Structure formats: C-alpha cells, structure tokens
Amino acid sequence: MAGLKESFRGQCNLHVYFAEQYLAQLESSDPSDWGGHIRRACSDSLAWQLQLAYQCHLADLTDQQPKFGLALPQGLFNARSFDAEELPPEIEELAGREVEAGWLATIVNYAFLQTDSASAAPRGVLAWDGQAELRPKPDLALCLSELKSMIARHRATLMEY
C-alpha cells in the first residue's frame, strides 16, 4: 500500500497548498471584487480545502498505522467517525479536540451557509426591530497555521514508530 499512503499524504499537501493560495487571495483581494462576494468565496473555498486536508491527514494516519486495521469511513468524515475499539492515539486526540471550542472545531463545523440570526427582544420591550447579530468570522488563517503544525507534529511522531 505504499502508493496509497503517498497519495493520502500528497493529497493532504495539495489541499494545504490550495488553502494557502485562497488565504493569500483573501488577504489581498479588494472587497468589491466579484460584486462584493470575493471574501465569501475565498473564505468558503479556504475552509473546504482545510476540511479536505484534514480528512486526507486522517486517512494518512490510518494507513501509516496498519496494526489498528481501520477502514476509512465512507463520504465526509472526521476523527469521531471512526468506529473501533482501539484507535491510534492521534485520532483519539483529534476526536476529543473536534468537540472542544477552537481551531479544529472551526474547521470541522464550518458553516458554509452562514446566516445572521435575529436577536431576541430584551425582556419587557414592547417593540423590537430584531436587528440581526452577525456571527463572528472564524479565523481561518489561524486554522491553517494550526492544521499545518498538527500535521507536521503527527508526521514526525509517525516517523518514530
């Protein structure tokens, strides 16, 4: 399976590269480009590349550790998608981190259809305009940086085995 693990690792590297390109475009683009939609398009494309890089990294982890005999889940998956008695320690760590607030949860739970939510009327107010409260924008640059760091750490650990 040497070719397979190389392709998972290669795919991961490719998606990280594409994420870097989208981040550069996001940071340098004029907000009025594409009729004002450039930032949204770049952010969504960047988040998608981060998700794909993360999935490829998980696939690489499973392939690099055949003693666990893990099959990749079908379709879109994350570390919590694996159903086995024993998991590689890296996948166990990531499964826990996916549910904690932070950069990994931002990647895994990125809302491609982000909508504003109308705020509830304060208690006792008779008339309310229900102005929307904008959700904070995720820090995708931080997500990319942390993902790259985690991938490098895991790969260094796997080389020790």
C-alpha positions in Angstrom: 0.0 0.0 0.0 3.0 2.3 -0.3 1.4 4.2 -3.2 -1.9 4.7 -1.3 -0.3 6.4 1.7 1.8 8.5 -0.5 -1.3 9.7 -2.3 -3.1 10.5 1.0 -0.1 12.5 2.1 0.2 14.0 -1.3 -3.5 14.9 -1.4 -3.1 16.5 2.1 -0.2 18.5 1.0 -2.0 19.7 -2.1 -5.1 20.8 -0.1 -2.9 22.7 2.3 -1.2 24.4 -0.7 -4.6 25.3 -2.1 -5.7 26.6 1.3 -2.6 28.8 1.4 -3.4 30.2 -2.0 -7.0 31.0 -1.0 -5.8 32.7 2.2 -3.4 34.8 0.2 -6.2 35.8 -2.2 -8.5 36.5 0.7 -5.9 38.8 2.4 -5.1 40.7 -0.8 -8.4 41.0 -2.6 -10.4 44.1 -2.9 -13.7 43.6 -1.0 -15.6 45.0 -4.0 -14.3 42.3 -6.4 -16.9 39.8 -7.7 -19.7 42.2 -6.8 -18.6 42.2 -3.2 -18.6 38.4 -2.9 -14.9 37.7 -3.2 -14.3 37.4 0.5 -17.1 35.0 1.0 -16.0 32.9 -2.0 -12.4 32.8 -0.8 -13.4 32.0 2.8 -15.6 29.1 1.8 -13.0 27.8 -0.6 -10.3 28.0 2.1 -12.5 26.3 4.6 -13.3 23.5 2.1 -9.6 23.0 1.4 -8.9 22.8 5.2 -11.6 20.2 5.6 -10.2 18.1 2.7 -6.6 18.4 4.1 -7.8 17.3 7.5 -9.6 14.2 6.0 -6.6 13.3 4.0 -4.4 13.6 7.1 -6.8 11.3 8.9 -6.6 8.8 6.0 -2.8 9.1 6.1 -2.8 8.4 9.9 -4.8 5.2 9.4 -2.7 4.0 6.6 0.5 4.7 8.4 -0.6 2.6 11.4 -1.9 -0.7 9.9 -1.8 -2.5 13.3 -5.1 -0.9 14.0 -6.8 -2.2 10.9 -9.0 0.8 10.4 -11.2 1.2 7.4 -11.9 4.7 6.2 -15.4 5.9 6.8 -17.5 6.5 3.7 -18.2 10.0 2.5 -17.3 13.0 4.5 -15.8 12.1 7.8 -13.8 13.3 10.8 -12.0 11.7 13.7 -15.3 11.0 15.5 -16.5 9.0 12.5 -14.2 6.0 13.2 -16.0 3.1 14.9 -13.4 0.8 16.5 -12.5 -0.5 19.9 -8.9 0.8 19.7 -7.9 3.9 17.7 -4.4 5.4 17.1 -3.6 7.9 19.8 -3.5 10.7 17.3 -7.1 10.0 16.1 -8.3 9.7 19.7 -6.7 13.1 20.5 -8.4 14.7 17.4 -11.8 13.2 18.2 -11.7 15.0 21.6 -10.5 18.2 20.1 -13.2 18.3 17.4 -15.9 18.9 20.0 -13.9 21.5 22.0 -14.1 25.1 21.0 -11.0 26.0 19.0 -9.4 25.9 15.6 -10.2 22.2 14.8 -13.9 22.6 15.7 -13.9 25.6 13.4 -12.7 23.5 10.5 -14.9 20.5 11.2 -18.1 22.6 11.9 -17.6 25.4 9.4 -21.0 26.7 8.4 -20.9 27.2 4.6 -24.4 28.7 4.8 -23.8 31.3 7.4 -26.9 33.3 8.2 -27.5 36.2 10.6 -29.7 35.4 13.5 -32.2 37.9 14.7 -31.6 38.9 18.3 -34.4 38.3 20.7 -36.2 41.2 22.1 -34.9 42.3 25.6 -37.3 41.3 28.4 -40.1 43.8 28.8 -39.6 45.6 25.5 -42.9 46.0 23.6 -41.4 46.9 20.2 -38.2 45.5 18.8 -36.6 45.8 15.4 -35.0 42.4 15.6 -31.7 43.6 14.2 -29.5 40.8 13.2 -26.5 39.9 15.2 -23.6 39.0 13.0 -21.7 35.8 14.0 -18.0 36.3 14.5 -16.0 35.3 11.4 -13.8 32.3 12.0 -10.0 32.9 12.0 -9.2 30.8 9.0 -5.5 31.9 9.0 -5.1 30.5 12.5 -6.9 27.3 11.5 -4.5 26.8 8.6 -1.5 27.5 10.7 -2.6 25.2 13.5 -3.5 22.4 11.0 -0.1 22.6 9.3 1.6 22.5 12.7 -0.5 19.5 13.8 0.2 17.6 10.6 3.9 18.2 11.0 3.8 17.0 14.6 1.9 13.8 13.7 4.2 13.0 10.8 7.2 13.5 13.0 5.7 11.1 15.6 4.8 8.5 12.9 8.5 8.5 11.8 9.5 7.4 15.3 7.4 4.3 15.1 
